């Protein structure tokens, strides 16, 4: 994705002792207000956090104030019209006379950037589908000819192989087409699985799970999926003893 302009960003200061917020004009605009339309406050700010992100936002500011280190947070807000906007907030503690007195930070509106990335991913998915379709049609034609099936039944065979062996349909199709082009044909185990799937497509015997260790189709295209890293949940401090809500720790 090419960035053609800087994303909208605004500044803010927060003094928990007096519960005073100061917003730059652009911060007002990101939240959907004109400068001076509202008086920034903790209640106003929390009211405009997305309900699913509100707890995390409070915890983020608490961490900056208590931990004394700068940080950043990706979250969603609801602007004055109720529209969801995606923002990144950065904050750092302010100190005086050896103590922390408040927070200074910036909020960056990344809504448009996220929309562009999402649109790009959709375009890439459509391109992949366009490239995959001829390959799938070739493999479907081969299955139709071999088993005297119609187009829908042949596709069910490919899809069944995909689901049983946990591989993508286009990769199953590629392996079938490559086996045909090489004149080698499919290995006996792969052929038996296709036989069962074709019989089932005609209303015959049920299929059995794929034995990946003896199927060259599976060996060629089956990949182990990595485990997604667990994201730790952040818990907001209670209003008792909360810097954000105005009480000293």
N, C-alpha and C positions, 0 to 999 in steps of 0.2 A: 504494500500500500504506500502511495506517495503522499506525504504531508504537504499541503499547499499553503497552510497558514497555521499560526499558533492557536492552540485551543484556548477558549475563554478562561481566564483565571482571576481570582480576587484574593484580597488579604483580609485577615481578621486578627483582633487581639481579644483576649479574655482574661479578666481579673476576677478570680473566684471569691476573694474577700468581699468585694462590693457587688458581685454578680453583674459586672459590666462587660458588655460586648461592644466592640467597635468594628464595623464593616467598611470596606472600601466600596465605592460605587459599583464595581463589577461584581462583588459578592452579592449585593442586593439583586443585580440582574440575573445572576445564576439561579437565585432562589425565586425569580419571577416577580420581583418588586422593583419599583423605581426608588432611587435613593430618597430617603425621608418618608416613604409611605408607611413604614412600620418602625418600631423601636426594637432593635435586636435584643433578644433575651434568651436565656436557657430554655424556657418553655417554648418559645417560638421555634428555636432551632430543633428541639427534639420533636415537636409536632410535625416538622417537615422532613424528618428522617423516614425512610421506608420502614414500615412496621417490622420487616424481617431483619433490618440492619440497625435498628435503634439501639439495641443492647450492646452490639459490638462497637457502635460509635461512642457511647458513654464509656465503655471499658477502655477504648483507645485514648480518650482525653485523660481519663484517670491514670493510665499508665504513664503518659507524658508528664503529668504533674507529680506523681509519686516517684516514678523511676528517674526523673531528671534527664531523660535522653530523648532526642528527636525521634519521630516515627512518621509513618505514612499509613493510610488506610484507603482501600477501594471500597466504595459503598454507593448506595442509591439514595436519592432524595426525591421528595415530591414538591414541585414548585408551586407557586401561588395558584396556578390553574389546575393543579392535581396531576400534571404530567410527570412521569417518572424520568429522572435524569441520572446518569451515571457520572460519578465524580471521584476524584482522588484528593483526599485531604492530607496535607503534611503539617506537622506542628512541632514546635520546640519550646522548651520551658524558658521562662523569663525569671531571672534571679536578681536580687538586690540584698546587700548586707548579709550575704551568706545564706539567704533563704529564697525559696521559689515563690515568686509573686504572681505568676500567671502563665499564659500560653500565647505564643504568636505563631500564626500559620498562614497557609494558602489553601485555597480550594480550586481545583482545575476541573472544568466541565469537559468530560471525554465522551459525551453522548454521541456526537457525530462521528468521532473516530471509531467507536465501537460499532456503530451502524455500518460504516464503510467496510470494516473487517468482516462483519457478518455477511454483507452483500457479496464480498469477494469470495467467502467460503461457499456461498450458494452457487456462484458462477463456476467455481472449481468443481463442485459436486455435479453440476449439469454437464460440464465438459467430460468428466469421468464417465458419466452415464452414456454420453454420445459416443465415446471411444469404445465402451464395453458392448454396446448394442449389436454391432455387426458380428463380434466374436460369439456372443450368446446365440445369435440367430444361426450361425454356422453349426454350433454344437447342437442346437435344438433340431436343426435339419437332419443331422447325422442320427440323433436318437429317434426321430420320426421314421427315417428310412429303415433303421435296424429293427425297430420294434413295432412298426405299423401303427404308430400313435398319431393323434392329431396334435396341433401346435400347443394347445393348452395342456394336454397330457405330457408332452415332451418337456415343457417348462416345469411341470410339477416334478418330473424326474430329476432335473438339474437342481431345482430348489431343495428337493428332499436330500440329495447328496450333499448339498451345501450345509443344510441344517444338521445332518447326522455326523458329518466330518468336521463341522465348525470352521468352514472356509467360505469365502465369498463366492457367489454364483459365477462371477466373471472369471475367477481363478479356476473353478471347476471346468468352465467352458474352454478356457485357454488350454488346459491340460488335455482335454478330449481332442481338441483341434490339432494340437501338436502331436499327439499320439497317432492321429490319422495321417497327418502330413509326413511323419517319419516312417510310416508303413509298419510300425511295430505293433500297433494295437494296444489295448489296455491289458494290464496284468490280470491273471485269473480272478484275484480277489476283487479288483475294481469291477471287472465284468460281472461277477456274481452279484455284487451290490446293485449295479445298474439293472440286472435281470429282475431282482426282487422289486426294485422301485418301479420298473416298467409294469410288472405284474400288478402291483398295487394301484398304479395309475389306471389300469383297466378294470379295477375292482377285484383284484385277486389277493394273493397272500400279503400279509403285513411285512414291512421291512424290518431289518435288524440294524442295530448300531454299527457304525463304521469301525473296522479294525485298522486304525491308522498305521500300525507298524508294518502291515503287509501290503498296503496300497500305495503304489507310486504316485497316484494323484495326491493323496494326503501328504506323503513324504515330501513332495515337491513344493506344496503350497501352504501347508499348515504351519503356522508360527505361534509360538507361545506368547500369550499376552502378559505384559508386565503388570504388576500390581500397582494400583494407584496409591499414592502416599496419602495417609489419613491426615485430614486437616483438624487441628486442635480447636476446640470451641473456647471462645473467650467469654468470661462471665463478668457482667458489669458489677461494680461495687454497689452496695445498697445505699439508699438515701441517707442512712445513719452514718455520719463520718465521711460524707462524700464531698470532695472538692467541687464537683460539678454542680451539686445541688446547694452548695453554699455553706456547708458545715466544715469546720476544721477537722483534720484526721486526728 
